[in-house]
Amino acid sequence: MNNGPANEATGPPRLAIVLEGGGARASWQVGALRGLLRELPELSPRIMVGISAGAINASSLANSDQPLPAAVEELAELWHVLKVERVFEAHPIGLMSRVLRVGLRVAFGLSARQNPILGMVNTNPLRETLSHGLHPGPSGSLDGVRANIANGQLDSLALLTTRYHTGQTICFFQGGEIGGWNRPNRRGIASDLTVEHVMASAALPLFFPPIQLKEDWYGDGGVRLIAPLAPAVHLGATKILALSTRYARTDSEADERRGKGPPSPALIAGNLFNAIFLDSLDQDAANLRRLNRLIENQCDPPSKLRAIDLALMRPSVDLGRLASRFEPDLPWFFRRLLRNLGTKGADSQDLLSTVLFDPGYVSLLMELGEQDGRNSAPEIARSLGL
């Protein structure tokens, strides 16, 4: 992490929960939190950070007027309705029209400024689903976040995005005791968060359309992300619980070949999405732990610096490998598009699992997450000093 674990040593402990992306795989985080809370009811985050699909989870939890266990159940209900048709337009005519328009534009060199295609799919259904689940104000504002900050239940909510025209990672945050931050290629901007900020953070590159916020266009927060833990530190966290959707492969599993012959577009896209959503958190966590050791080993560390407790939780199995059995349940035209990209029969379904907004798959990941949460609770408690 670029700015290290420097933090004020005064004041009460502040736990931040960092929820990264992974598309539909982020539903695992809901079960993980449910399992953790059943074993660790004292878990009480003050700061929520959401990246990509994790922004949906962080926003829902921070916006709820319920205690955290009940807020997790509300979030579970939101995920149970997030089938494909509630995320993007899946009707064959609409999908075919957008795919053909993109193909014709590329083939004939039509100007991108004339009636531009902003993404392969129309995500208005997701906007409607979030508006129903988050109960925003008239301007789309997350009024529950403002209320929870005002009554002391929450310190801050941060949502990470990518500003496409500059390539910067922009963290929009509400609450906290700072006005923002400015580092090379990443900035923190105090904002009144809205549903559009959630849409921007969760806008899968190329697949989902970018979102306009004021004069700039934003997309998935993982695209240029190098320091996913930094917003929590900037906002005053003394302890961080990060939930990754990436399975930690063994050496033998990492050496396994996935498929035969030339790599399919689906395999390549899966690797790219993993790099966008998952790789940076592992590296940032390693950097934070190394810097923690440096501070702890100093005989006389600076008085205002302290190590930051970190717990990193991840699935016990590869979530992508669980996706194949649910592929037949997808809308037929969308399923056909994915198969043409090479998802059928692939040993690893990283691309498929990213867009597999299917109730059966979501329920399975939540069940797995709950089991993982219960099993990980003792280690999490030790790491965070609970």
Secondary structure as the mmCIF struct_conf table of DSSP 4:
data_model
#
loop_
_struct_conf.conf_type_id
_struct_conf.id
_struct_conf.beg_label_comp_id
_struct_conf.beg_label_asym_id
_struct_conf.beg_label_seq_id
_struct_conf.end_label_comp_id
_struct_conf.end_label_asym_id
_struct_conf.end_label_seq_id
TURN_TY1_P TURN_TY1_P1 ASN A 2 PRO A 5
BEND BEND1 ALA A 9 ALA A 9
BEND BEND2 GLY A 11 PRO A 12
STRN STRN1 LEU A 15 LEU A 19
HELX_RH_3T_P HELX_RH_3T_P1 GLY A 23 ALA A 26
HELX_RH_AL_P HELX_RH_AL_P1 SER A 27 GLU A 39
TURN_TY1_P TURN_TY1_P2 PRO A 41 GLU A 42
BEND BEND3 ARG A 46 ARG A 46
STRN STRN2 ILE A 47 ILE A 51
TURN_TY1_P TURN_TY1_P3 SER A 52 ALA A 53
HELX_RH_AL_P HELX_RH_AL_P2 GLY A 54 ASN A 63
BEND BEND4 ASP A 65 GLN A 66
HELX_RH_AL_P HELX_RH_AL_P3 LEU A 68 HIS A 80
TURN_TY1_P TURN_TY1_P4 VAL A 81 VAL A 81
HELX_RH_3T_P HELX_RH_3T_P2 VAL A 84 ARG A 86
TURN_TY1_P TURN_TY1_P5 VAL A 87 VAL A 87
BEND BEND5 PHE A 88 PHE A 88
HELX_RH_AL_P HELX_RH_AL_P4 PRO A 92 PHE A 108
TURN_TY1_P TURN_TY1_P6 GLY A 109 GLY A 109
TURN_TY1_P TURN_TY1_P7 ALA A 112 ARG A 113
BEND BEND6 GLN A 114 ASN A 115
BEND BEND7 GLY A 119 VAL A 121
HELX_RH_AL_P HELX_RH_AL_P5 ASN A 124 LEU A 134
TURN_TY1_P TURN_TY1_P8 PRO A 138 SER A 139
BEND BEND8 GLY A 140 GLY A 140
STRN STRN3 SER A 141 SER A 141
HELX_RH_AL_P HELX_RH_AL_P6 ASP A 143 ALA A 150
TURN_TY1_P TURN_TY1_P9 ASN A 151 GLY A 152
BEND BEND9 GLN A 153 GLN A 153
BEND BEND10 ASP A 155 ASP A 155
STRN STRN4 SER A 156 ARG A 163
TURN_TY1_P TURN_TY1_P10 TYR A 164 GLY A 167
STRN STRN5 GLN A 168 GLY A 175
BEND BEND11 GLY A 176 ILE A 178
STRN STRN6 GLY A 180 ARG A 183
TURN_TY1_P TURN_TY1_P11 PRO A 184 ASN A 185
STRN STRN7 ARG A 186 ALA A 190
STRN STRN8 THR A 194 THR A 194
HELX_RH_AL_P HELX_RH_AL_P7 VAL A 195 SER A 201
TURN_TY1_P TURN_TY1_P12 ALA A 202 ALA A 202
TURN_TY1_P TURN_TY1_P13 PRO A 205 PHE A 207
BEND BEND12 PHE A 208 PHE A 208
HELX_LH_PP_P HELX_LH_PP_P1 PRO A 209 PRO A 210
STRN STRN9 ILE A 211 LEU A 213
TURN_TY1_P TURN_TY1_P14 LYS A 214 GLU A 215
STRN STRN10 ASP A 216 ASP A 220
TURN_TY1_P TURN_TY1_P15 GLY A 221 ARG A 224
BEND BEND13 ILE A 226 ILE A 226
TURN_TY1_P TURN_TY1_P16 PRO A 228 LEU A 229
HELX_RH_AL_P HELX_RH_AL_P8 ALA A 230 HIS A 234
TURN_TY1_P TURN_TY1_P17 LEU A 235 GLY A 236
BEND BEND14 THR A 238 THR A 238
STRN STRN11 LYS A 239 LEU A 243
HELX_RH_AL_P HELX_RH_AL_P9 ASP A 251 ALA A 254
TURN_TY1_P TURN_TY1_P18 ASP A 255 ASP A 255
BEND BEND15 GLY A 259 PRO A 262
HELX_LH_PP_P HELX_LH_PP_P2 PRO A 263 SER A 264
HELX_RH_AL_P HELX_RH_AL_P10 PRO A 265 ASN A 274
HELX_RH_PI_P HELX_RH_PI_P1 ALA A 275 ASP A 279
HELX_RH_AL_P HELX_RH_AL_P11 SER A 280 ASN A 297
BEND BEND16 CYS A 299 ASP A 300
TURN_TY1_P TURN_TY1_P19 SER A 303 LYS A 304
STRN STRN12 ASP A 309 MET A 313
BEND BEND17 SER A 316 VAL A 317
HELX_RH_3T_P HELX_RH_3T_P3 LEU A 319 LEU A 322
BEND BEND18 ALA A 323 ALA A 323
HELX_RH_3T_P HELX_RH_3T_P4 SER A 324 ASP A 329
BEND BEND19 LEU A 330 LEU A 330
HELX_RH_AL_P HELX_RH_AL_P12 TRP A 332 ASN A 340
TURN_TY1_P TURN_TY1_P20 LEU A 341 GLY A 342
TURN_TY1_P TURN_TY1_P21 LYS A 344 GLY A 345
BEND BEND20 ASP A 347 ASP A 347
HELX_RH_AL_P HELX_RH_AL_P13 ASP A 350 VAL A 355
HELX_RH_AL_P HELX_RH_AL_P14 PRO A 359 LEU A 384
TURN_TY1_P TURN_TY1_P22 GLY A 385 GLY A 385
#
